[in-house]
Amino acid sequence: MSNRGRLVIFSAPSGSGKTTLINMLRKEHPELEFSISATTRAPRGTEKHGIEYFFLSKDEFERKIASGEFVEYKKVYGNIYGTLKEYVDDALKEGKNVLFDVDVQGGIDIKHQYPEDVIMIFIYPPSLEVLKERLIKRGTDTAEVIENRLKFAKIEMEKMKEYSYNIMNGSLDAAFNELKEVLRENKIIK
């Protein structure tokens, strides 16, 4: 009997609180691994290579795509993001439970490649109005980018049904408690 790990996929519209919830979970459960995605976008603020993302040039990213090194990759907001296949395979074999922060299509792609190993969790806001307020308050995007994120959020929310669990983040504490219950139910945490 193997001690194969599990892949916990988190997806959400930008501004839904997904990253905050993942950070809370990692603080409370440091034994959980976190998959670091590769991206062609520039670092924001204090982000560091190998910590939040693997920051790759477009050419380097495209070389890795051509050699089949990604489980999934997508162009999002003009940049490319992806998950390295070798990392996923090694983590599963080593019995690690790995958290993924990926867009909806990326989550679905991982699910198709590892159907027995994934738990799909979609985080969503109480409304698009609340989401817009959060994006404005965050202060990292222009008005045009916020409008694009809201349009994309509508599309992403239509794909919630592809996910095993949907958690509304209206109250951070309530969403966090619901998230922990889902992970206990799936024997990811105790």
Backbone hydrogen bonds, N-H to C=O, Kabsch-Sander energy under -0.5 kcal/mol:
donor,donor_aa,acceptor,acceptor_aa,energy
5,G,92,L,-2.0
7,L,117,D,-3.4
8,V,6,R,-0.5
8,V,98,V,-3.3
9,I,7,L,-0.7
9,I,119,I,-2.8
10,F,8,V,-0.5
10,F,100,F,-2.9
11,S,121,I,-2.0
16,S,13,P,-1.8
21,L,17,G,-2.4
22,I,18,K,-2.6
23,N,19,T,-2.6
24,M,20,T,-2.3
25,L,21,L,-2.4
26,R,22,I,-2.7
27,K,23,N,-1.9
28,E,24,M,-2.1
29,H,25,L,-2.4
32,L,29,H,-2.0
33,E,97,N,-2.2
35,S,99,L,-3.0
37,S,35,S,-0.7
37,S,52,E,-0.5
38,A,82,G,-2.9
39,T,54,F,-2.6
40,T,80,I,-1.9
47,E,44,R,-2.5
50,G,53,Y,-2.9
51,I,48,K,-1.9
51,I,53,Y,-0.6
52,E,48,K,-1.4
53,Y,48,K,-0.9
54,F,37,S,-2.4
55,F,53,Y,-0.7
56,L,39,T,-3.0
56,L,54,F,-0.7
61,F,57,S,-2.5
62,E,58,K,-2.6
63,R,59,D,-2.0
64,K,60,E,-1.9
65,I,61,F,-2.1
66,A,62,E,-2.4
67,S,63,R,-1.6
68,G,65,I,-1.9
69,E,64,K,-2.5
71,V,83,T,-3.3
72,E,83,T,-0.8
74,K,81,Y,-2.5
76,V,74,K,-0.6
76,V,79,N,-3.1
79,N,76,V,-1.9
81,Y,74,K,-2.7
82,G,38,A,-2.2
83,T,72,E,-2.2
85,K,69,E,-2.5
88,V,84,L,-1.5
89,D,85,K,-2.6
90,D,86,E,-2.3
91,A,87,Y,-2.4
92,L,88,V,-2.3
93,K,89,D,-2.1
94,E,90,D,-2.1
95,G,92,L,-1.4
96,K,91,A,-2.5
98,V,6,R,-2.6
98,V,96,K,-0.6
99,L,33,E,-2.5
100,F,8,V,-2.9
102,V,10,F,-2.2
102,V,100,F,-0.7
107,G,103,D,-2.5
108,I,104,V,-2.3
109,D,105,Q,-2.4
110,I,106,G,-2.4
111,K,107,G,-2.4
112,H,108,I,-2.1
113,Q,109,D,-1.6
114,Y,110,I,-2.3
117,D,114,Y,-1.6
118,V,114,Y,-0.8
119,I,7,L,-2.4
121,I,9,I,-3.2
121,I,119,I,-0.5
122,F,165,Y,-2.9
123,I,11,S,-2.6
123,I,121,I,-0.5
124,Y,167,I,-2.2
131,L,127,S,-1.9
132,K,128,L,-2.4
133,E,129,E,-2.2
134,R,130,V,-2.3
135,L,131,L,-2.5
136,I,132,K,-2.4
137,K,133,E,-2.7
138,R,134,R,-2.0
139,G,135,L,-1.0
139,G,136,I,-0.7
146,I,142,T,-2.4
147,E,143,A,-2.2
148,N,144,E,-2.1
149,R,145,V,-2.6
150,L,146,I,-2.3
151,K,147,E,-2.1
152,F,148,N,-2.4
153,A,149,R,-2.3
154,K,150,L,-1.6
155,I,151,K,-1.3
156,E,152,F,-2.7
157,M,153,A,-2.8
158,E,154,K,-1.0
159,K,155,I,-0.5
159,K,156,E,-1.6
160,M,157,M,-1.1
162,E,159,K,-2.0
163,Y,160,M,-2.3
165,Y,120,M,-2.1
167,I,122,F,-3.0
168,M,166,N,-0.5
169,N,124,Y,-3.2
170,G,168,M,-0.9
175,A,171,S,-2.7
176,F,172,L,-2.5
177,N,173,D,-2.4
178,E,174,A,-2.3
179,L,175,A,-2.4
180,K,176,F,-2.5
181,E,177,N,-1.9
182,V,178,E,-2.1
183,L,179,L,-2.1
184,R,180,K,-2.4
185,E,181,E,-2.6
186,N,182,V,-1.5
187,K,184,R,-2.0
188,I,183,L,-3.1
189,I,183,L,-0.9
